[in-house]
Amino acid sequence: MSVLSQLKVGESGVLVALDLRESVQNHLMHMGFVPDALVTVLRRAPAGDPTVYGVDGMEIALRHETAEAIRVRQPEALDEKLPVAADTQDADAPELLEASR
């Protein structure tokens, strides 16, 4: 587990907790910073602060001290979430290709 401010541009984390004042927590939660939300680091200001994060289709700039109080974990691999049997993966490919035409 780490904090949001430690992620590099292009990296993502799954939100675990907001260790902030209740008023700030509520504000961020209304913008999509809820438990299990996927947060991606989009870009940083030239001086390094603030940083723009993407969450739930929105872009939100946060100061370093705020991002430091947001705990995240690494996202699970996509393959683990959507298991596909090896024998059906290749067998369905021609049917899917034909259906897409």
C-alpha positions as CSV (number, residue, x, y, z in Angstrom):
1,M,0.0,0.0,0.0
2,S,1.2,3.5,-0.7
3,V,-0.1,7.1,-1.0
4,L,-1.4,8.8,-4.2
5,S,1.4,11.3,-4.2
6,Q,4.0,8.5,-4.7
7,L,2.5,7.3,-8.0
8,K,4.3,8.4,-11.2
9,V,2.6,9.9,-14.3
10,G,0.8,7.1,-16.1
11,E,0.5,4.9,-13.0
12,S,-2.8,4.0,-11.4
13,G,-3.9,3.0,-7.9
14,V,-7.1,1.8,-6.3
15,L,-8.3,4.1,-3.6
16,V,-8.3,2.6,-0.1
17,A,-8.8,5.5,2.3
18,L,-8.9,9.3,2.6
19,D,-7.0,10.4,5.7
20,L,-8.4,14.0,5.5
21,R,-10.7,16.3,7.3
22,E,-14.4,15.3,6.9
23,S,-15.2,18.3,4.8
24,V,-12.4,17.6,2.3
25,Q,-13.3,13.9,2.3
26,N,-16.9,14.7,1.4
27,H,-15.8,17.1,-1.3
28,L,-13.5,14.5,-2.9
29,M,-16.0,11.7,-2.6
30,H,-18.6,13.7,-4.5
31,M,-16.0,14.0,-7.3
32,G,-15.4,10.2,-7.5
33,F,-12.7,9.6,-4.8
34,V,-14.6,6.7,-3.3
35,P,-13.3,3.3,-2.0
36,D,-12.2,1.0,-4.8
37,A,-12.1,3.8,-7.4
38,L,-9.3,3.6,-9.9
39,V,-7.2,6.8,-9.9
40,T,-4.7,7.5,-12.6
41,V,-1.9,10.1,-12.5
42,L,-2.4,12.1,-15.7
43,R,0.1,15.0,-15.5
44,R,2.1,17.1,-13.1
45,A,2.7,20.9,-13.2
46,P,6.2,21.8,-14.2
47,A,7.2,22.6,-10.6
48,G,5.7,19.3,-9.5
49,D,2.6,20.7,-7.7
50,P,-0.3,20.3,-8.3
51,T,-0.9,17.0,-10.0
52,V,-3.9,16.1,-12.2
53,Y,-5.6,12.8,-11.5
54,G,-8.2,11.0,-13.5
55,V,-11.0,9.3,-11.6
56,D,-14.5,8.3,-12.9
57,G,-14.0,10.2,-16.1
58,M,-13.1,13.4,-14.4
59,E,-9.8,15.3,-14.2
60,I,-9.0,16.7,-10.8
61,A,-5.9,18.6,-9.7
62,L,-4.7,18.0,-6.1
63,R,-2.0,19.6,-4.2
64,H,0.8,17.3,-3.0
65,E,-0.2,17.5,0.7
66,T,-3.7,16.4,-0.2
67,A,-2.5,13.5,-2.4
68,E,-0.2,12.5,0.4
69,A,-3.2,11.7,2.6
70,I,-4.9,9.4,0.1
71,R,-4.0,5.8,0.5
72,V,-4.0,3.6,-2.6
73,R,-3.1,0.0,-3.5
74,Q,-1.9,-1.5,-6.7
75,P,-4.7,-2.4,-9.1
76,E,-5.3,-6.1,-9.7
77,A,-4.2,-7.5,-13.1
78,L,-7.0,-7.3,-15.7
79,D,-6.4,-11.0,-16.5
80,E,-7.2,-12.0,-12.9
81,K,-10.5,-10.2,-13.0
82,L,-11.7,-11.7,-16.3
83,P,-10.5,-15.3,-16.5
84,V,-10.9,-16.8,-20.0
85,A,-10.4,-20.5,-20.6
86,A,-7.4,-21.1,-22.9
87,D,-9.3,-23.6,-25.1
88,T,-12.2,-21.2,-25.8
89,Q,-10.1,-18.1,-26.5
90,D,-8.7,-19.2,-29.8
91,A,-11.8,-21.2,-30.8
92,D,-14.1,-18.2,-30.6
93,A,-11.9,-15.9,-32.6
94,P,-13.2,-16.7,-36.1
95,E,-16.8,-16.5,-34.9
96,L,-16.2,-13.1,-33.3
97,L,-14.4,-11.8,-36.4
98,E,-17.3,-13.0,-38.6
99,A,-19.9,-11.4,-36.3
100,S,-18.1,-8.1,-36.4
101,R,-18.4,-7.8,-40.2
